[in-house]
């Protein structure tokens, strides 16, 4: 990077917000899974105006721009494709701009974390419909809208993009776009459509088309009565049939499941009855007092032996306007899963998740310190069982190498509204930690874990398995979030759709400088 550009960026942002130290640049070249080329520098703008001015300066130098949010990606989404890049860390742009409870919307800067947003809305008695991933302690609003995100509230409200109604985007040349009803020069961001829905082009674009700087979400009033249910199934086909039946019943807020492999990992990690903080949060979520004591007692009595580790488990949370409404929904769910081999078990897992939704992001390492990486695809409800079987066939192809190199796998499964089922195979293997893990994870947690020496043989097999799974998802017609630079997105598109996307890219980023390589686009 030229001295002239460096001096201009320092003048615009302050020296402390222009990072050129090799240690910092190396950290920003890593995600949860791997390391890419180091950027020339990292900038941390504190406002939209600062970002616009910085992008104009970078444009004159002809360098690539790579936006980064909370850093929870594992698909190269914010890793530079080449060294002639400037990483833009958006975490300082984290203000809640407006809470309009009367008109049911909130506007936030996109560096805001989901936990911060949820906490800011709580005193107003409102919430966004989709209210974040489990990594929401660190994951940002902009990251979720760029990469695609589902979990909290997804059983009822779908994915993050389904809740957004307004967006401000800065293009690579510094142009600011307002998208949604506030594209009207005298309008407010209360509604998504105002002519063609151009905002949708920038949702799930993985930062390939522009940098999201402000987002507006619609608001809902959380229903006050919550219930939780858990079931076990001996066969995967019964689990998927039950998930489909629950989705069609349209009464749950969260719906997620574990296969026996991941279930064992989660139970080892959770230490449900040993964590006093978690116990206290469960009791508080139950309303304190006698009700809280009862819930705490149930948690202690359940321990960690309530799930059969040889079976699949399904966990559901649902909400009602009052106790009668919530209880009625419970019975709807029970009827929906009846006949699919379901056995109801203690509901500790969804209860703990709801009481502590934005926990430390410790799941990016295994409970024995192993490295972790997922792959995923989402399909229609009726095709989920077949998609699962196709993933199992991929693992069968690599079984000998996995056994030889101590590579384990499991599955997280989730319902996404009434639309479909997400299947996420996860891989665990012995490998040295990255500098990313050392900085992001709590030091006291890391201190308890064993470490491993570099293990390139296992890591190479993991990479091959990931590619095979991604190719399988594409071949099965599944869709994926967090496309980044990993999934074979372009090859899976209809030719006309791929050509249209390239035309859009050429319009907003003619030199291919915005996050090149993402979505298979750019230099």
N, C-alpha and C positions, 0 to 999 in steps of 0.2 A: 504494500500500500504506500502511495506517495506521501511524502512529508506534508505536501499541500493539503491533501484530503484529511490526513490525520489532524492537522492543526484546525481545519474547518470543523470537523466533528467535535473536537475538544471545545472549540469556541461555542458551538451550538448546545452541547449536552453537559459540559463539565468534564474535567479529566477523569474523575472517579467513575464516570459512566461510559468511558471508552476504554475497553480492556484489550490490551495487546500482549500481556504476559503469557508465556507459553503454557504455564500450568492452567490458566483460565481458558485459554483457547482449546487446550486438550479436553477439559471438562465439557465444553460446549460442542465438541466433536463426537461425543458419546451419547447414546440413548440407553434404554434399559437393556438392550441386547448386544450392541456392538459399537465399534469405533469407526468413524469415517475420516476424511481429510479435515485438517484443522482450518478454520476460517482465518483470514488475515487479521480480523478484529471482531470484537463483540460490542455492540452499542446497546444502551439501555435508556431509551427515551422515556420522559416522564409525562408527556402530553401528546395529543394529536398534532399540535403545531410543531413540536420538536421532531416528531417522526416525519412529518411532511418535509421539513427543511432538510433533515438528514438524508432522506431518500433522494431529494433533488441533487444534493451534493454527490451522493454515491452514483447517481445516474450519469453525471458529467464524467465520472471516472470509469464508467462502463463495467462496474463490478456486479456480481450476482448478489442477491438479497435473500436471506433465509430466515423466515420468522420462527420464533420459538415461544411456546407458552410455559406450561408447568413441567414439561420434560418427561411426561409419562408414556411416550411413544416407544414402540419396539419395531417399527417398520421403516426406519431411516427417514421419517417424515420431516425432521428438522436437521438432519445431518447434511452438511454441504456435499455436493457432488464433486466439487473441485476446490482448490485452495483460493482461487480468485473470488472469494465470497466474504460477505459481511453478515454475521448473525445478528438478528434483531431480537433481543430479550424484552418481552413485553410486560414483565411482572411489575414494573413500576406504574403501569397504566391500569390501576386497580380500583378506581373510584366507583362508588354507586352514585350515578348522576342524578337519578330521579326515581322515587317510589311514588307512584300515583295509584293509591289504593281505590280511589273513587272511580277512575276509568280503567282499572285493572291492568296496569302495565308497569314494568320497571325497566329502566335503562341503566346499563352498567358498561364500564370500560372492560375490554376483553381480556385484560390481564388479571381480572378478579377471579379468585378461586371459587368453586362451588360452595365450599363450606362458608367462606366469608359472605357470599351472596345469601345463603340460607339464613345465616345469623343476622344479617342486616334486615331481612324481611320479617323475621319472627316477631319483633315488637309491633308490627303493623297487622299481625294476624293473617298474613298471606304467604304464598309460596309460588314458585314457578311450577307448572304441571310436571314436567320432567325436572328433577331437582339434583341430578348429578350422578357421576360414577362413584364407585367405592373409593377411588383414588382422589376424591374431591377435596381432600385436605391440601393437595398440591395441584391437581388438574385444574385448568382454567376454563372459563367460558369460551374464549376464543379457540383454544385447543379442541374442545368438544365440538364446536360448530365447524371447525376445519376438518377434523379427523372423523367425525361421526362418533356418537357416544350413546350408550344405553345403560340403564340399570334402575336407579331410584325413580319410581313412578312409571317405569316403562311398561309394566303390565297393563296399565290403564291408558297412559298418554303417549306411548311410543318413544321415539328417540329425541335427542336434543333439538334437532332441526324442526320437529313438529311443534315445538313450543315457542319458537322465535317469530316475532312479527315485524321486526325492523333491524336494519344493519347499516353501519357506516364502514366503508372499506376504503383503504388507501392503496392505489395502484402503485406499481413499481416506479413510476415517474413522479410520484408525489400528488397525483390527482386524488381528491377526496370525493367519493360517491356516497350519496344517501339513498338507501333502498327501502321500500315499504311506503306506507302512507305519508311519511314525512318527506318523501321526494317532492310532494306538493310544497312549494316555497312557503306557504303559509299554514302548512299542516302540522299535525302532531303524530307521533309514532304509535297510534292506537290500533292500527289494522295492517295486515300484511299486504293485501292486494291494492294496487293503484295502477291500473293498466297491467301490462305483462309482468309476471312475477320474476323480474330480473334478479331479485335477491337470491333465488334458489340456485343460480349459477355459482354463487360463492359459498354455498353450504356443502360441506363434505368435499371441498376442492383440495384438501390437505395443504392449503397455503400456496397452491400453484398459480392462482389467478390474482391474489391480492392479500393485503394484511387487514384482518378484521380489527377495528379499533373500538367500536361501540356496538352493543347489541341490545335490543329491546325484546323482552319476553312478556307474554300475557301472564296474568296472575290468577290463582284460584285460592279459595279458602280451604285449608286442610280440614278434612272431616275429623271430628274429635274422637271417635271410637275406633280403635284398631284391634284387629284379631290376627292370629297367626296359626298356621297349620303346617304340619309336616307329614309326609307319607313315604313309605318305602315300596319298592317294586323289585321283583326277582329278575325280570326281563326288560331289556331296553325298549322293546316294541310296546310294552304296557306303559312304560314311563311316557313315551312320546304320544301315545294315544290319550293319556290322561292330560298332558300339557295342552294338546289340541282341544280337548273337551273343556278345560278350564278357560282357555282363550275365548272359545265360542260363547261361554257363559258370561264373559265380559264383566267380572265383578272384582278382580284382584288388582292390587297396585304393583306388587312385585311377584314374579314367578321365576324361580331359579332351581337348578338341580345339579347334583354331582353324580358322577359314575363312581364305582367302588374305589378306583385308584385315587381320584382327587379327594374323595370323601375322607380317606385315611390321612391324607396330607392335611386337610383342613382341621380334622380333629386333633392331630398332633400339635398344630400351630395354635389352635384356639385357646387351650387351657381354660375352658369356660368357667369352671368352678374355682380356679386358683387366682383369677384376676379380680381383685377387690374392686378396681375401678369399673370393670365391666358389670360386675354384680350391682354396684351402686347405680349405674346408668339404667340397668333394666328395672330396678326398683323405682327410680325416678320416673321413667317412662310410663310405669303403671299408675302413676299419680301419687306415689308416696303413701304414707299411712298404712292402714291394714292391707289394702290392695297391693302396695309395694312389697310389704313383708311376705305376702303370699306368693308373689311372683319370684321374689328372691329365694324363698324356700323351695319352690319348684325347681329352680335352676340348680341349687345345691344338691337336691335329691336326684336330679337327672344325671349329674356327673357328665362323663364323656362316653359312657357305655350304652347310650340309648339307641345308637344306630348300628345296624348290622353291617359290618364292613364289606360283606359280600354282595350287598344289594345297592340298587340305585336309590337316591333319596330326592324328594321333591319338597321345596319349601316355599310357602306362600304367605304374603301379608296382604290384608285387605282393610278397608276403612269404611265406616258408615257414618251417617248423619246423627245417629243416636244408637243406643245399645241394641234396640230391636232391629234396626237396619243392618248393623254389623252382624248380629247373630243370624239374621235371615241370609246374608251373603255366605256365611260359614256353611249353612245347610245346602245352599246352591252348589258350593264347591264340593262338598261331600257327595252329593248326588252325581256331580259331573265325573268324579273319579271312580265311583262305584262301578263294578263290572270290569275294571281294568287291572285287577290283581293288586289293588292298593291296600296297604296296611298302615293305619294311622299311628304315628309315634309322637313322642314328646316334641314340642314345637320350639325347642331351645334355640336352634340355629337362626330362624328368621327373627325371633324375639331379640336376640343379641345383635343381629345385624341392624335392626331398626333402632335399637337403643344407642348404637355406636356406629352410625353410617359412614362417617369420615374418619376411620381409624388410620393409624400410621401405615404407610404403604410398604409394610414388611413382606408382602406376598411376592415381591419381585426377586426374592431368594427363597429357596426351599427351607423347610424347618431344620434340615441338617446342613444349611449353608450352600446347598446346590444352586447353580444358576437356573434361571427360569425364563421361558419364552413361550407365548401362546401363538396360535394361528386360529382363524375363525371364518365361518361362513354362516349366512342366514338363508333359510329356505321356507317355502310355504309349509303350513302346518301338516298337510298330508304327506309331505315328502321328507319329513325330518328323520324318520326311522331309517329310510333308505340312505340318506346322506350320512348318518352315523355309521351304518354298515360299510359304506365306501371308505370312510376314514379308517375304520378298523382294518380294512383290506390293505390300506397303505402301511399301517404299522406292522401288519403281518409280513410284508415284503422286507422290512428292516429288522425283523425280530432277532436274528442271529447277531447282528451288529449291536443292537440295543442291549442284549444280554451280556455280550462280551465287554462292552464299554460302560455298563452300569447306567444306561439311559432309561429313565422312567417316563411314563406319560399318564395323563388323566384327562377328564373332560369337565368343563363348566358348560352348563346348558341353561338357556333362559328363554322365556316367552317374551315377545315384543308386541304388546297390544294384542289386537285380534289378527295381526298381519302374518306372523310367522314365528319360527323357532331358530334361535341362534345356537350353534354348536361350536365350542371353542376347545380344541385339543391343546393341552399344555405339556411342555417338555421340561424335565429336570435332569441335570447331568452334572458331574463333578468338574468344576472349572474355576480358575482364579477369578476373583471379583474385579470389576472395573473401577476406575477412579470415580465414575458416576455413582456406583453403589456406596462407596466410602463417604461421599459427601451427602447423599440424599437420605440414606437410612439412619435411624437413631444410633448414636455411638454405643449406648448401653445394649442395644439389641445386637449389633454387630459383634460386640465383645463376647457374647454368649455362643456365637456360631463358630464351628471349625472352618478353616480355610483350606483351599486346595491349590496345588501347583498348576501351572498352565497345562492344559490337556487338549492340544490341537486335534488329536485323532477323534475324540468324542465330539468336539465342537464342529468338525467337518461333517460328521454323520448327522448331527442335529440340523445343520444347514441344509443338507440334502433332504432330510425328512420334511423340514418346513416348506421347501420348494415343492416337494411332491404333494403335500397337503394343499398348498395354495393352488397348484395346478388341478388337483382333484376338485376343489370347490368350484373353480371356473368351469371345468368340464361338466359338473353337475348342475350348472346354472344358478349356483348360490351367489349371494351378494355379500360384500365385506365392508366393514368400516376400516378406518386407519389404513387406507390403501398405501399412502406414502410412496416409496420407491420400490416396495417389495412385491406386492401382488401383480400378476400379469394382466393388468387392467385393460390396456389397449387391445391385446389379443382376444379378450373376451367380449369386446363390444361389436355390435353390428357395424359394418363399414360406414354407413351414413352417419351413425352416432359418433363414431371415432373422428370422422372428417369434420363434423360440426364442432366438436370440442377443440380440435386443432385450430379451427377458424376463430373461435372465441379467444383462445390463447394468443393467437397472432394479433388480435384486435387490442387486447388489454396489456399485452407484454410482447411487443413485436421483436425484441431482441432476445427473448428467452432468458431474462435475467431473474425472474421471480421464482425462487425455489426450483431451479432446473432439475429435471429428473422425476419430480413428483407426478403421479398419474401417467408416467411414461412420456411426459412432455418436456420440451426444452433442451438446452445444450448440455 
